[in-house]
Structure formats: structure tokens, C-alpha cells
Amino acid sequence: MKVHLIAVVAPIRLDPWFRFALARFSKALRKDGPALLRSARVVHGHGGMLATGGMGSQLGVALAALTMIGGFELFRGLELSGKNILTVDHLLMRFGGIVAVNDLSFDAERGKITALIGPNGAGKTTVFNCITGFYKPSGGSMQLTHDDGHSIHLERLNDFRISKLAKVARTFQNIRLFPGMTALENLMVAQHNALMRASGLTVLGLIGAPSWRSAEKHAIDLARSWLERVSLLDRADDAAGNLAYGDQRRLEIARAMCTEPALLCLDEPAAGLNARESAALSELLLSIRADQGTSILLIEHDMSVVMEISDHVVVMDYGVKIAEGSPQAVRDDPKVIAAYLGADEEEAIAVMESGT
């Protein structure tokens, strides 16, 4: 939680306990308040609001003492860490003389599904590759903000650190499972960071230490729970390469979710699916948003999926943003229609007016 304005106003009395608590609070706040307040939560005290919880002893003691003294308001103007989990600002990606993404800016809301759409070659996957660290952008910034207010500039991290530290997971246009491993093993691989820590770099795993056995059980339970969520529990021991195409798509999403991401990036997850499979995919993504609270950034050409599940849509064409807004607003935007029809805006308006 970020505190944008701090005020202690209108105390009824300045007795010794109040002066003591206020002095302790001021000292602690000067020392390490900004970092600690990011993890604060709001509770109601006597006569006002108080931020507390998850704080160090100095600041916590001071705030607890202040809570016991009525007649003032503390921390007027508290706000949450922000509604946006991802802020892309003036992103630029060049490949030699080719500008694939040009001055792109958009926000992805926390706990929402944001769709990034556009014709083939618009630069959508390039944006994903920048966000997930496969490409280093030529300019601009990409800031991911966690629930506790901690912000990470993705353009400054290597790809594996974006996954580990920023908690960003992704899938690909082309399925990238381990075909020779079982469905369960694919989901276990996604948890390798936790398993490696628990194994003491394999030593504790070799001797079967309790910490390793506990971590392995947790990883298996998590993998099996996601296999059940994607209706593949009965295929847990089958090789991933032997699964049907739609099953492999769902398995790849389950593998990404086993990393427990804050932001899930899906690159054309409905590609190649039939209508029934697309409907099942939509239900799965909506349940991930509702049950896990995971924010989703989605590239998709299937407009039925986009219109059904998206909260916000960003449209690209030739590397630039041409529109954004609600699915309904974007669907009726002449610029978007022109981009998909390959026509100019006047022709798109004429098509809309004619109703054909």
C-alpha cells in the first residue's frame, strides 16, 4: 500500500503518552517508513484510520500507541498500491532499420483481463517478448507493480529474473511443452526454483531430507490440482506429446500457473481450437481471474474469445496503438475496422453506416 498523504490532525489533547507515541512514530517513519508502509493495511482506530500490519517494531509500536489515543485522524488520503499491475510507457523496439513497436503506451489493470489485438504483423508478440525479457527494448519502460506496492522495471531484468522476481509467466503461439515428459512432469518442471531450494542443490534430495520430501509433496499436489482444473488429471502419466492439441494448450496454461504468477501472458491461446474448446478456454481464463486473482494479458485473434472475457482491449497496427477501451467500444471503432479490413477510415465508416 502506498501512502500519498500523511496527516495527524485535530488531537483532543497532547498528553505525555500521545507525545511519546508521536515522537516514536516520527522517528521510525524517517528511518524506514516508506519501505514498511508499502506492506501496510488499513484498519479503523478511534476517530480515524490507521495503517498497520506487516511493519517493523519501531513503526508498529508507535502506530499501536497512536491507535489507543482518540480524537485525531491518521493517514488521511490512503490509497491502494494502484489499480494497474503493468504500465508500458513509450515502448520502442527496433530491429536494425525496422521499427516493430513504436511509442506504445498502455496499462493492464490488476485482477483484470487485458487483450492486445491487431492484424498479423502488428507487433503484438514483439511486445510480449519485451515484457517477458526475450527482447531488450530499444526505448521506453515497462513497470510491474505487485500488490504490496513493490515496483519492478522489467526492461532492466534478464528473462529468467522477470519470471522469478517479477512473477511473470507466459505461453507461446507455438506450443512449447516437453513432449517426452508426462503431463505431471511438465507441471513439476515449472516449480523447479522451489524444488531446487528445498533440495539444497540436489544434496538434500539425494538423502531424502524432510524439507525436500515436503517440498516435493507440495509440488505434486499443486501440479495435480492444476491438472484437475484443466480436466487432464486422468492423463497425468501420459506423455505431453501424445495429448490432443487442445489438451496441450490447456496443459501449457496449467504449467504457467504452477509458477504462481502475478501476471499471466498468453500468446494466442485459442489458436487452432474449435468452438467447443474455445468456450472451455474462456471459462478457464475467467476462473483463473476470479479464483486466483491473476492478472491476464492476452494476445488473441479469436474475437469471440476477446469480446467475451476481456475487460480492456488495446489495438495495434504496424507497431503503434490505434485504439483502446472496452471490447464494445473497440469493436465499433472505425480505425479498428479499417485495420482489419485493410481499408482507410472513411471506407470503414461507410461500411458501418451501410450495415454490411
N, C-alpha and C positions, 0 to 999 in steps of 0.2 A: 504494500500500500504506500502510495506517495502522499506526503503531507504538503499541500500547496500553500497553506496559510496557517500559522500557529498564533493563537491569541489566548491570553488569560485575562478575562475582563470582569469587572464589577464584583470583586470579592466583598463579602459582608464584613469580614474582619481580618486583620493581619496579625493573628495570634502567633506565638512562637512556633507552634507546630507547622503552620502554614508557611512561615518564613523559612523554616528549616527544609520543608519539602520542596519549596520553590527553588531554594539555593541548590539542593541536590539535583533537582531536575535540570536546572540551567547548566550546571557543571557537566552532567552526563550528556546532555544534548550537544554541548560544544565539542565534547570529546569524540563520541561515536554515534550521536543521534541519527544522522542521515542514513547510515547503513542499517541501523537497527529498526528504524521506523518503516523501512520497506516491508518488513515482515509483520507489521502491526495489524491488529484488528480493532474494530470499533465496538465499544460497549457503552452502556448508558450509566453514568455516575450521578451523583447528586447535583442537580441543577445544570447539567450539561452533558457533553460527550467526551469520552476518554479513549485514546488509542493505547492499547496494551496488548500483551501476549507475544511470546517469541522474542522477548527483549533481554538484554543483559541485566545484571544485578543492579548496577547503579541507576540506570534509567527506570528499571522496573520498580525498585523500591521507591523512587521519587514519585512515579505515577501512582503507585498504590496509596502512598500517603496523601497525595493530592485528591484522589478519589474520595477519601474519607471526609474531606472538608467541603461542605456545601457552599452554595452561594456564588458560583462562578461557572463560566463556560470554558472548557479546554478544547483546543484544536477545532475551532470553528473553521469550516471550509474544508473538511476532509473529503477526499475523493479516492476512488479505487485506482489501481495502478494504470488504468486506461482501458478503453474498450477494444483497442487494436492489439492483436498479438504480433502482427507483421506490418512494418511500414517500409515500402520500397520508394526511394526518393531519387528521382532523376537518374535512373539506371541507364547505363550506356554499355553496349558490348560491340566491339569491332573485331572483325577478322580481316586483317590487312586493310584494304580499302572498302570492304563491305561492312555496312552498319546494320547489324542484325537486330539490335534493340536500341532505340533512340529516345532518350529523355523520358523514360517510363516512370510514372509515379502512381501508386495505388496503395490502399490499406486493406488488410484482411482482419475482420473482426474476430475477437476472442469467442470461441464456442460457436462459431457460425461456419457455414459452407460458402466459400468464395470461388466462383468459377471464372477461369481465364479462357476465353474463347476467341475464335477468329479463323479465317481461311487457312489452308495449308500454306506454310512458309511465312506465317505472320510473326514468328519469333517466340511462340509460347514455350516450347521446350527449351529454348535458349534461356528464357527467364528462369525456368525450373533448374537448369544446370547451374545458373549463377547462384540461386538461393541455396542449393544443396552442395555447392563447392566444387562441382565438376569443372566449372569455368571460373576464372577470376575476372570480374567485370572491369571494363576499361575506365569506368567512372560511376559516380553515384554511390548510394549507400543502401543497405538492407538491414534494418534493425528489428530484432525479435525481442519481445518483452514478455517475460514469464509472469505468472500470477502474482508472485511476490514483489513485482516491480523491477526485478533484475533484468537489465537490457544487455543484449549481445549484438555486436555488429558482425553480421555473417561474412561480409566481404573481407574481414581480417583473419578468418579462420580457415584451416585446411578442411577438406571434405570430411575426414573421419572425426574431427573435433566438432564440426557442425552437428553431426549425428549424436556424438557423446555428450557434449556440453550444452548445445542449444536444444537438443531433443527434437530434431527434425528428421522425419523418416519419409521415404518416397518409394513409389513404384515406377515402372518404366513402360514405354509404349510396347516394347518387345519384352515378353516375359523373361525374367532372369532368375528363375529358381535353380536349385541344384538338382538336375533331373535324376541323377543316380542315387540320391538320398531319399529317404522316406519323407512323407509329409510331416511327420512328427519331428524328424531330424532337421528339416528346413526351419522349423519354428524354434528349435533348440539353438541353432546357429545364430539366430537373431539375438539371443541372450548371452552371447559369448563374453561380453565385458563383465557381467556379474559372475558368470561361472569361472572365468579366469581369476578374478579377485578371490573368490572363495577357494579355489584350488591352490592358491599360493604359487601361481605359475606352474601348475601340474603336480607339484610335490605333495600337497595335501590330498589331492585327488588320487594319487597313486596309493597312499596308505589308507584311504577311506576315512579321512578325518570327519568328525561330526559336522563341522562347518560346511564341508564340501557336500556331504550327504543331504544336509538341509537345503542348501542352495540348489542342488540337482533336483530334489523333490519339488521345490517351488517352481523351477523352470519347466519341469514336466507337467505340473498341474496347470501352469499358465498356458503352455502350448496346447494341452488337451482342451482347456476351456475355450480357446480360440478356434480350435478345430470343430468343437461343437457349435460355436456361433456361426461358422460358415458351412455347417452341415457336412463336414468331412471327417467326423470322428471315426466312422466305420472304415475309413480309408487311411487311417493313421500310419499303418505299417506298409502301405503301398508306395512304390517309387513315385516321386512327383512327376517324372516324365511320362508315367503311364496314365495320369489323370486326364480327364477330358479338358478341353480348352477353357471352358467356363469355370471348372473346378480349380484349374491352375491360377486363373485370375483372382479368385477368392482367396486361394492359399497365399498368394503374394501379398494381398492386403492384410491377411492374418499375420503373416511374418513381420510386416512393417509395424503392426500394432503390438507385437510382442516386445518391441523396444520401448513401449510406453511413451509415445511421442507427445510433445505439446502441439506440434504442427505436423499434419499428415499431408504430403504432397502426392497426388495421384495423377499420373500422366495417361490419359485416355483409358481409364479402367473398363469402359464399356465397349471398347473396340473389339469387333468380331463376335459380340454376344447377340443372341436372338432376343426377341421381345420379352419372353418369359425370364430369361437370365438378366436382362437389363432391369426389369422390375424388381427382381430379387436383389440386385446390386443396389438399387435405390433404397430399398428397405434396410439393407445392411449399413449403408453410409449414414442414413438418418438415425439408426440405432447407435452407431458409434458416436455421433454428435450428442445424442440425448443421454446415453448411459455412461460414456467415458468423459464427456465434456471436451472431446478432442476437436481442435480447430482443423478444418479441412480446406486445402487449396487444390482446386480441381481443374485439369485441362480435359475438355471433352467436346467431341463433335456431335454426339447424340443429343440433339436439342430437347428431346422428350425427357431425358435424364436431367439436363441442366435446368429446364423450366420447372421440373417437379421438386428438386431438392435444394436448389441454390437460394441463398439469402441475398447474395450480391453478385453481380456479374460485371467483369471487366472485359472489354472487347479490344483486340489488337488487329492491326492490319499493316503490313510492311514495316513491322518493328515499332510502331507508335500506337498509343492508346487513342482510339477514335470515339469511345463511349464507355460509360459505366453507370450502374444504377440497379434497380430491381429487375428481375427477369422480365416482367411485363413491359417496363419502360424501355429496356434494351431491345426487346423483340420488335417494338414498334418504331425504333429509331431509324430514320431514313439512311443515315450513314452506315448503320449495320447492315441494312437490307442491300444497300449498294455494294458493300464489300463482299457479301456472299453471292450476289447476282453478277458481280463483275461489271456493274453499270455505274454511272455517275449518280450524284444525289438527286438531280432533277428527274432522271428516269425512274429512280426508286420511288420518289413522291408520286409520280404519275401512276406507277403500278399500284401503290397503296390506295390512291384515290379511285382507281378503276375497279379495285377489289378483285383483281386477277393476279 
